[in-house]
Amino acid sequence: MHLLRVGLSRSHLVRQDSYHYLWSRSHPPVFEIDPGDRVTFQVREVTSSQLSQKSTSNDIAELDPSKFYPLAGPVRVRGASAGDALAIDVLNVDTANWGWSAVMPGSGLLDEFNDAYLWNWKLSKRSWVNFKNGLRVRYRPFCGVMGVAPANDMPTEVMPPELHGGNMDIRHLTAGSRLLLPVQVDGGLFSVGDVHAAQGDGEVCVTAIECPGAVTVRINLIKGVQLLAPHYFTASEGTAGRSYVTTGIAPDLMDACKQAVRSMIQELTKHAGISREEAYIFCSVAGDLRVHEIVDRPNWVVGFMIPQNCFGRVWKKLAGRSSS
């Protein structure tokens, strides 16, 4: 395994009029880049602007779901092929000065909410976003959707996440993080969408702070890594530094948990030189299971997270995946 960078990096722009609504290996790329290049994606709001700052709760029922999840891209990465991984360094995520969240009957974790409700947010792009009566949330923008084209021949819906990535709604993929995506088809065909100004793990009501925005990433290529599902590194967080996270994506939450832990055990036995039993014990005392997404039927996303300062010298063996 090695990180591949070719020549001098270049910068590219995917404008907001270059988008698609389904994952497909047949989508023509907007352009081809070299590993190490930067790309800025202008990302449309998740309903394709069916909602605006003037919208009300009554507008929820009029939404056309076929226009949900416009994806910016795709971008083809020169040299990428099945069995490789794209290393996506998130350099910057910017949002508009407004966003929305909603209760949408029939969606979300709880089924007792039968009336649509829309909340409009004012975004100052500062540390906190005000809610109501003194309540507030951290401004931590990220993209809910980042993925590559799946290997199957038929177009695939965006909303349920799958092993190629997609609508994972991992709130930890803020600026400074790195996402590893298993390449499924030649060129990868990477796309992004669904900018959020803030979200909690789980996204329990089915919406975050949804908004238009732009994301800038650096895309590198790791040859022959053979990932079974996305992995990622968080941005640095306090004294713990970064964390390394393996994911599980499955229609059964317990299965997703098992996938994430098994992936971490595999990483530990490979890079730390310990037995599977020892790795299992280490996971039990050092790792945290996080439900990243539990509302995009039929697949749920779980992350298993271990802080950098728990890895000691082993962290250096992961440096090819974690260095920007």
Sequence and secondary structure as in RCSB ss.txt:
>XXXX:A:sequence
MHLLRVGLSRSHLVRQDSYHYLWSRSHPPVFEIDPGDRVTFQVREVTSSQLSQKSTSNDIAELDPSKFYPLAGPV
RVRGASAGDALAIDVLNVDTANWGWSAVMPGSGLLDEFNDAYLWNWKLSKRSWVNFKNGLRVRYRPFCGVMGVAP
ANDMPTEVMPPELHGGNMDIRHLTAGSRLLLPVQVDGGLFSVGDVHAAQGDGEVCVTAIECPGAVTVRINLIKGV
QLLAPHYFTASEGTAGRSYVTTGIAPDLMDACKQAVRSMIQELTKHAGISREEAYIFCSVAGDLRVHEIVDRPNW
VVGFMIPQNCFGRVWKKLAGRSSS
>XXXX:A:secstr
 EEE  SS  EEEE TT EESSB TTS  SEEE TTEEEEEEE  TTSSSS TT  GGGGGG  GGG   EEEEE
EETT  TT EEEEEEEEEEE SEEEEEE TT SS S   S EEEEEE  SSSEEE STT EEE   EEEEEE   
SSSS B SSS BTTEEE   TT  TT EEEEE  STT  EEEEEEES   TB TTS  SB  EEEEEEEEEEET 
  SS EEE    GGG  EEEEEEEESSHHHHHHHHHHHHHHHHHHHT   HHHHHHHHHHH EEEEEE SSTT E
EEEEEEEGGGTTTHHHHTHHHH  
